[in-house]
Amino acid sequence: MNIVQLRDILTRLLDASPSLIGSYTLPNGSTIPAVYVVGRQGVPLEFKIHGLELAIQEFPRLNPRPGVGTFQQRKEWSMVLVDYDTSSSKLNQAAQRISRRFPDARFSFMPETDNVYGQYRVVIPDVEINFLI
Amino acid sequence: MSYIQHPTQLIKSQDTIIYVGAVSGASRPRVSSVDGAVTVSGAPPMKYLAGVTTASLAINDGETEYYLLGNGGFADSVVVTTRAQASITSYFQRDIDGSTIQPTGFDEAMDVVLRSRYDKNYEVFVQIYKLIGGSFTYDTTAFAASVMNYSEAYPADNLVEVTFDLMSRGPVAVGQITVSGTSLLPTEPNS
């Protein structure tokens, strides 16, 4: 699984009916699902966020395990689910939905702050077998 | 005088690779060891076993003891049988060709092993290589085998593991073999 596949899976998962994901309102007024891949920069300041946001780290943490003639690459994708809507229960619904698709995911709840109602740090394990060079 | 064992002096499991192929027809591939060198002829198309997390190989000899009068009461023996047994733990794998996961079927090497689930007369040709060095000299073990003691485990952390034994049938060859060309370590999926 690569970052594009993961983003697509999570976007479809959280946008399925009933949709849980929030939206970004772009400077031109259009809206897109609030799923952002955090790479060299975070979510642009000019994006206006509504509802639940998912920010996925572009690069997973690697934890290789040697095999016989190959090796097992154990990746951990890290992301943060943040609910900016103080009147919804979508954060827990989203965590529950992610659990049903990724039953080995780990969730760490982080308390609310002045800006957000609640947030989860989510870690999704992902394993692949790689060749040696 | 003492020596320090340098890491490059040690042969590592990561430099070990296991190949299997489906024995077809009425005759097995011919293997022999002469002066420590292995020769193999008639081997079927070989596929590497990827996803192997643990493997072990044992060469077990059966002997018959005998006693000679006037030999001081000491036992002597002759080895009458030799059998190789490789015990392998691997992940259960679907087939991937190039970068495309096939909707049906298993990895070609896994498929060779899995046929034994329903065909108990099915034989697998096995070659286990440990890289010694150069380009490319391996310590190798080669034998035809049947798959026995097959079992699957379904741990809740999601990866299905398969364990099985490859029990030799017929000659077992052990020794060195030199492969010209490229390393036997896989660089792309079985096709």
Boltz contact constraints between the chains, C-beta under 6 A:
constraints:
  - contact:
      token1: [A, 66]
      token2: [B, 14]
      max_distance: 6.0
  - contact:
      token1: [A, 67]
      token2: [B, 52]
      max_distance: 6.0
  - contact:
      token1: [A, 67]
      token2: [B, 53]
      max_distance: 6.0
  - contact:
      token1: [A, 68]
      token2: [B, 13]
      max_distance: 6.0
  - contact:
      token1: [A, 68]
      token2: [B, 16]
      max_distance: 6.0
  - contact:
      token1: [A, 68]
      token2: [B, 52]
      max_distance: 6.0
  - contact:
      token1: [A, 68]
      token2: [B, 55]
      max_distance: 6.0
  - contact:
      token1: [A, 69]
      token2: [B, 16]
      max_distance: 6.0
  - contact:
      token1: [A, 69]
      token2: [B, 17]
      max_distance: 6.0
  - contact:
      token1: [A, 70]
      token2: [B, 50]
      max_distance: 6.0
  - contact:
      token1: [A, 104]
      token2: [B, 157]
      max_distance: 6.0
  - contact:
      token1: [A, 104]
      token2: [B, 158]
      max_distance: 6.0
  - contact:
      token1: [A, 129]
      token2: [B, 50]
      max_distance: 6.0
  - contact:
      token1: [A, 129]
      token2: [B, 51]
      max_distance: 6.0
  - contact:
      token1: [A, 131]
      token2: [B, 186]
      max_distance: 6.0
  - contact:
      token1: [A, 131]
      token2: [B, 187]
      max_distance: 6.0
  - contact:
      token1: [A, 132]
      token2: [B, 185]
      max_distance: 6.0
